[in-house]
Amino acid sequence: MSRLFTIIYLALIPTLTVHAQQDKYALPSVAAEKDLPGEGALRRYDGYVKTWQRLRSQWATQVEKDQNAIVFLGDSITQGWTPTFRGHFEGMKLANRGIGGDTTRGMLLRLEEDVIALNPSAVVILMGTNDIEVQIPPAMIARNFEKIIAALKAHNRQMPIVLCRMFPSSATKKRPTETIQQVNQLFDNIVRNDSQITVVDTFKLFDDGNGDAIAQYFPDLLHLNGEGYATWASAVKPIFATLGFLETGADSFQLEEGYTSLFNGKDLTGWGFLPTPPRNPPKNPRPNAPVFAVVKEAISFDGKTESNDGRYQAINGRLVVTTPAEGRRIQQLWTTAEFGNDFTLKLEFRATPNADSGVFIRKPQLQCRDYMLAGPYTELKKYKPQDWNELVVTVRGGIAHATCNGETLTDNMQVPETGPIGLEGDRGQMEYRRIRIKMD
């Protein structure tokens, strides 16, 4: 009899192991919840409870395979990437850790096993919309978020964290824009001045102009369709390129006859900082006011791959104006040479959502931004959001004429007789490449 029992027991071991594994990754009971970290009641509807257990049990078997992946952490919007990420981000090792219906507390509770255990190369975060639906107060949401950020930083202070600002939705989905923007602001405040974290303005990216989701991308005003995921992918790809996960090859561009390159694609030779004029500090500074960089003496970055503050970087043929940790930081990088006489300046630029920059022509500034979101040239037909666009500036007789992809930006910009070329940084990430000039 004992032998028969042993045989039956051994046969049941795999089943018992599976059940034990599933129980380990089940949503904590109501009784256990009160002693767990985080704030706000966990959700209890059947679909969420089952999905939480099913996905987490599955992911537990993939920990070794997913080591050093770039992990996307979130809710159903993140889950909607699918395990294959819909074919985006080719060549990147990715892990999807989105669970439909999840809240910030749920993500906090599973962070160690689902994310940190993978020793991620980077983490992409989108969270908070479900908290708002179930009326968890913004301050609680922010405290959960702060704990998540603290845990990620404690694990690895060199690991990039990409924060996607919560997408707009609709009051009809119990997600009013006022609350979404309040939570986004709280998140921004928590990560401000933290250079480990890059914020991407995906709220503005999907805002219909009234604070609600664009129906073209969100058929139900909450979840993305395929076009929406492609748009989100375009928004974060430039960040991945800057972090070294994409576009790692050299630029194959060949300089046209008669043009001189102003950027060699490898370092910042020929560029530097110029002394900034004195500014009177405001009497009543605004909490989110931009920071103005102060430069007391001219600095040349010849042979350097980045500026002394790290804001401007030469990366694989791109001169990158990185996203400022302050939210907005206004400064300029200048050519060390000045350019008199008439000339034609050509370059290409790429902007993350709502990024703001500028190109200085002998000191006066030509706005160079994510035009559709940041303005001022919102009527352009050929501008390509989050893609490369060509800027051509022709200076004749002290007047600059500028086009973007062949469309006129200005035809009457007055410029001095001589001066350098400058690139401004303000908010978001801007990239420039193939910067060249032809003197007449």
C-alpha positions in Angstrom: 0.0 0.0 0.0 2.8 2.4 0.9 4.5 1.6 -2.4 1.3 2.5 -4.3 1.0 5.7 -2.3 4.6 6.6 -3.2 3.9 6.0 -6.9 0.8 8.2 -6.8 2.7 10.9 -4.9 5.5 11.0 -7.4 3.1 11.2 -10.3 1.4 14.1 -8.6 4.6 16.1 -7.9 4.6 18.1 -11.3 0.9 19.0 -10.8 1.5 20.0 -7.2 4.5 22.1 -8.2 2.5 23.9 -10.9 -0.2 24.7 -8.3 2.3 25.9 -5.8 3.9 28.1 -8.4 0.6 29.5 -9.4 -0.4 30.2 -5.8 2.9 32.0 -5.2 2.0 34.5 -8.0 -1.7 34.8 -7.2 -3.1 38.2 -6.2 -2.7 38.6 -2.4 -5.9 38.0 -0.4 -7.9 40.9 1.1 -6.6 39.8 4.6 -3.0 39.9 3.5 -3.3 43.1 1.5 -3.4 45.4 4.6 0.1 44.5 5.6 1.7 44.9 2.1 3.5 48.0 0.8 1.8 50.7 -1.1 -1.6 52.5 -0.9 -5.0 52.0 -2.4 -7.1 48.9 -2.5 -6.1 46.2 -5.0 -8.7 45.5 -7.7 -10.7 42.3 -7.3 -12.6 41.7 -10.5 -12.3 38.2 -11.9 -10.6 39.0 -15.2 -7.8 41.0 -13.4 -7.3 38.4 -10.7 -6.9 35.6 -13.2 -4.7 37.6 -15.6 -2.4 38.6 -12.7 -1.9 35.0 -11.7 -1.6 33.6 -15.3 0.9 36.1 -16.6 3.1 36.2 -13.5 3.2 32.4 -13.3 4.3 32.4 -17.0 6.9 35.1 -16.5 8.4 33.2 -13.6 9.5 30.5 -16.1 11.2 33.1 -18.3 13.4 34.9 -15.8 16.6 33.4 -17.2 15.6 34.0 -20.8 14.7 37.6 -20.1 17.8 38.6 -18.3 19.0 42.1 -19.2 16.0 42.8 -21.3 14.5 46.3 -21.7 11.4 45.9 -19.5 8.1 47.7 -20.2 6.1 47.9 -16.9 2.4 48.9 -17.0 -1.2 48.0 -17.3 -3.4 46.9 -20.3 -2.0 49.6 -22.5 1.5 48.1 -22.0 0.2 44.5 -22.2 -1.3 45.5 -25.6 2.3 45.7 -27.0 2.0 41.9 -27.0 5.1 39.8 -26.3 6.5 40.6 -29.8 6.0 44.3 -29.4 4.1 44.3 -32.7 7.3 44.1 -34.7 8.7 47.4 -33.4 12.2 47.9 -31.9 13.9 45.4 -34.1 17.1 44.1 -32.6 16.3 45.0 -29.1 15.8 42.4 -26.3 12.5 43.3 -24.7 10.2 42.0 -22.0 6.5 43.0 -21.6 5.4 43.2 -18.0 2.0 44.8 -18.5 -1.1 43.4 -16.8 -4.5 44.6 -17.8 -6.3 46.4 -15.0 -3.2 46.9 -12.8 -2.7 49.9 -10.5 0.5 51.5 -9.2 0.2 49.4 -6.0 -0.2 46.2 -8.0 3.0 47.1 -10.0 4.8 48.0 -6.8 4.0 44.6 -5.2 5.2 42.6 -8.3 8.1 44.9 -9.1 10.8 42.7 -7.5 9.9 39.4 -9.2 8.5 40.7 -12.5 11.1 43.4 -13.2 14.1 43.7 -10.9 14.7 40.0 -11.1 15.5 40.4 -14.8 18.4 42.8 -14.1 17.0 45.1 -16.9 19.1 47.1 -19.2 16.4 49.8 -19.0 12.8 50.1 -17.7 10.0 51.9 -19.5 7.1 53.0 -17.3 3.5 53.9 -18.0 1.1 53.8 -15.1 -1.7 55.5 -13.1 -4.7 55.4 -15.4 -6.5 52.6 -13.6 -5.8 54.2 -10.2 -7.7 57.2 -11.4 -10.6 55.1 -12.6 -11.1 53.6 -9.1 -10.6 57.0 -7.5 -7.4 56.4 -5.7 -6.3 59.9 -4.7 -3.5 61.5 -6.7 -1.2 61.8 -3.7 -1.5 58.1 -3.0 -0.7 57.3 -6.7 2.3 59.5 -6.5 3.6 57.8 -3.3 3.3 54.4 -4.9 5.2 55.7 -8.0 7.9 57.2 -5.8 8.4 53.8 -4.1 8.7 52.1 -7.5 11.3 54.6 -8.6 13.2 54.2 -5.4 13.3 50.4 -5.7 14.5 50.6 -9.3 17.2 53.1 -8.4 18.3 51.0 -5.3 18.7 48.0 -7.6 20.8 49.8 -10.2 21.7 53.5 -10.2 23.1 53.3 -13.7 20.0 51.7 -15.3 18.1 54.1 -17.5 14.4 54.6 -16.6 12.1 56.0 -19.3 8.9 57.6 -17.9 6.1 57.9 -20.4 3.7 60.6 -19.1 0.2 59.1 -18.6 -1.9 59.2 -21.8 -5.0 61.3 -22.0 -8.3 59.4 -21.9 -11.8 60.8 -21.2 -14.1 61.7 -18.4 -16.5 59.2 -19.9 -13.9 56.5 -18.9 -13.8 57.9 -15.4 -10.4 59.4 -16.2 -10.8 63.2 -16.4 -8.0 65.2 -17.9 -7.6 67.4 -14.9 -6.8 64.4 -12.7 -4.5 62.8 -15.3 -2.5 66.0 -15.6 -2.4 66.4 -11.8 -0.9 63.0 -11.5 1.5 63.6 -14.4 2.7 66.8 -12.6 3.2 64.9 -9.4 5.3 62.3 -11.2 7.3 65.0 -12.9 8.0 66.6 -9.5 9.3 63.3 -8.1 11.8 62.7 -10.9 12.9 66.3 -11.6 16.6 66.8 -11.5 17.2 63.0 -11.6 19.5 62.3 -14.6 18.8 58.6 -14.5 15.2 59.2 -15.6 14.1 60.4 -19.1 10.6 61.8 -19.3 8.8 61.5 -22.6 5.7 63.7 -23.1 3.3 61.1 -24.3 0.4 63.0 -22.8 0.9 65.8 -25.3 1.5 63.3 -28.1 -2.0 61.8 -27.7 -3.9 64.9 -26.6 -6.7 65.9 -28.9 -6.3 69.6 -28.0 -9.0 69.4 -25.3 -7.2 67.1 -22.9 -8.9 63.9 -24.2 -7.4 61.0 -26.1 -7.3 61.2 -29.9 -10.0 58.8 -31.2 -7.8 58.0 -34.3 -5.4 56.2 -31.9 -7.8 55.3 -29.1 -11.1 53.9 -30.6 -12.5 53.4 -27.0 -10.7 56.5 -25.7 -8.5 54.3 -23.5 -6.7 51.6 -25.4 -4.4 52.1 -28.4 -4.9 50.6 -31.8 -2.1 49.5 -34.1 -1.6 53.1 -35.4 -1.4 54.3 -31.8 1.3 51.7 -30.9 3.3 52.8 -34.0 3.1 56.4 -32.8 4.2 55.5 -29.3 7.1 53.5 -30.7 8.2 56.5 -32.8 8.2 58.6 -29.6 10.6 56.4 -27.6 12.9 55.1 -30.4 15.0 58.3 -30.4 15.5 57.8 -26.7 16.5 54.2 -27.2 19.0 55.5 -29.9 20.5 57.9 -27.4 20.8 55.2 -24.8 22.7 53.0 -27.3 20.0 50.4 -27.9 19.1 51.4 -31.5 20.8 53.1 -34.5 24.3 52.1 -33.3 26.0 52.2 -36.8 27.8 55.1 -38.3 26.0 57.6 -40.6 26.8 56.8 -44.3 26.0 60.3 -45.5 28.3 61.7 -48.2 29.0 65.4 -48.1 28.0 67.3 -51.3 30.5 69.2 -53.3 31.2 72.7 -52.1 29.9 72.1 -48.6 31.9 72.0 -45.4 30.8 69.8 -42.5 30.3 71.6 -39.2 29.9 68.3 -37.2 32.1 65.3 -37.8 29.7 62.9 -36.2 32.2 61.6 -33.7 32.8 64.4 -31.3 32.1 68.1 -30.6 35.2 69.5 -32.3 34.4 72.9 -33.6 31.7 73.5 -31.0 31.6 75.0 -27.5 29.8 77.2 -24.9 29.9 81.0 -25.0 29.5 83.2 -21.9 25.9 83.9 -21.1 24.6 87.4 -20.5 23.7 88.2 -16.9 20.1 87.6 -15.8 18.2 89.1 -13.0 16.6 86.3 -10.9 12.8 86.6 -10.8 11.3 88.0 -7.6 8.6 85.3 -7.5 9.9 82.3 -9.4 7.4 79.9 -10.8 7.7 76.2 -9.5 8.1 74.9 -13.1 10.0 77.8 -14.5 12.8 76.8 -16.9 16.4 76.8 -15.7 18.8 79.0 -17.6 22.3 77.6 -17.9 25.1 80.0 -16.8 28.4 80.0 -18.6 31.0 82.4 -17.3 33.9 81.7 -19.7 34.0 80.3 -23.3 34.6 76.5 -23.4 35.7 74.5 -26.4 34.7 70.9 -26.7 37.3 69.9 -29.3 37.9 66.2 -29.1 35.2 65.7 -26.5 32.2 63.4 -27.1 30.0 65.5 -24.9 29.8 68.9 -23.3 31.0 69.3 -19.8 27.5 69.1 -18.4 26.6 66.1 -20.6 23.7 67.9 -22.2 25.1 67.8 -25.8 26.5 64.5 -27.0 28.0 63.1 -30.2 26.4 59.7 -30.8 26.9 57.7 -34.0 26.6 60.7 -36.4 24.0 62.6 -34.3 24.5 65.7 -32.2 22.1 65.0 -29.5 20.6 67.7 -27.2 19.5 65.3 -24.4 16.3 65.6 -22.3 17.1 67.9 -19.4 16.6 66.4 -15.9 15.2 69.8 -14.8 12.2 69.5 -17.2 13.3 72.6 -19.0 16.9 73.9 -19.2 17.7 76.6 -21.7 21.2 76.8 -23.1 23.1 77.0 -26.4 26.0 75.2 -28.1 27.9 77.4 -30.6 30.3 76.8 -33.4 33.7 78.2 -32.5 33.9 79.7 -36.0 31.9 82.6 -37.3 30.4 82.9 -40.7 30.2 86.1 -42.7 29.2 86.6 -46.3 26.3 84.8 -47.8 25.8 81.0 -47.2 23.5 78.0 -47.3 23.2 76.0 -44.1 21.7 72.5 -44.3 21.0 70.0 -41.5 18.5 67.4 -40.4 16.7 67.3 -37.1 14.5 64.9 -35.1 12.5 65.8 -32.1 10.8 63.8 -29.4 7.1 64.8 -28.6 6.7 68.5 -27.8 10.5 69.0 -27.8 11.7 72.6 -28.1 15.0 73.7 -29.5 16.3 76.3 -32.0 19.0 77.0 -34.6 20.8 80.3 -34.1 21.9 82.1 -37.3 24.7 84.5 -36.3 22.8 85.0 -33.0 19.1 85.4 -34.0 17.1 82.2 -33.3 15.0 80.2 -35.8 12.6 77.9 -33.9 13.4 74.3 -34.4 10.9 72.1 -32.6 8.4 69.3 -32.8 6.4 71.7 -34.8 3.0 69.9 -34.7 2.9 69.9 -30.9 5.3 72.7 -29.9 4.5 75.2 -32.7 4.8 77.7 -34.2 4.6 76.1 -37.6 1.7 73.8 -37.0 0.3 74.0 -40.6 3.3 72.3 -42.2 2.2 69.4 -44.5 5.5 67.7 -44.9 6.8 67.7 -41.3 7.5 64.1 -40.0 6.9 63.8 -36.3 9.6 61.9 -34.4 11.5 61.4 -37.7 14.2 63.2 -39.6 13.4 66.5 -41.2 15.6 68.7 -43.4 16.2 72.3 -42.5 17.7 74.6 -45.1 18.7 78.2 -44.2 19.9 80.5 -47.0 21.4 83.8 -46.0 21.6 86.5 -48.7 22.3 90.2 -47.9 21.6 89.9 -44.2 18.2 88.2 -44.7 17.7 84.5 -43.9 15.2 82.3 -45.7 14.4 79.0 -44.1 12.5 75.9 -45.2 11.6 72.6 -43.5 11.3 69.7 -46.0 10.9 72.4 -48.7 8.1 74.3 -46.9 8.8 77.9 -46.0 9.3 78.8 -42.3 10.5 82.3 -42.9 11.7 84.5 -45.7 12.5 87.7 -43.9 14.6 86.9 -40.9 17.2 89.6 -40.4 20.7 88.5 -39.3 23.9 90.3 -38.4 26.9 90.6 -40.8 28.7 87.7 -39.1 28.4 85.3 -36.2 28.4 81.6 -35.2 25.8 78.9 -35.7 24.1 77.8 -32.5 21.9 74.9 -31.3 19.6 75.5 -28.4 18.3 73.1 -25.8 15.1 73.7 -23.9 12.8 70.7 -23.3 12.6 67.2 -24.6 15.3 65.6 -26.8 16.5 67.2 -30.1 18.9 65.5 -32.5 20.9 67.1 -35.3 22.9 65.5 -38.0 24.6 66.2 -41.4 25.2 69.8 -40.4 27.0 71.5 -43.2 27.5 74.9 -44.8 28.3 76.3 -48.2 29.8 79.7 -48.4 29.0 81.9 -51.5 
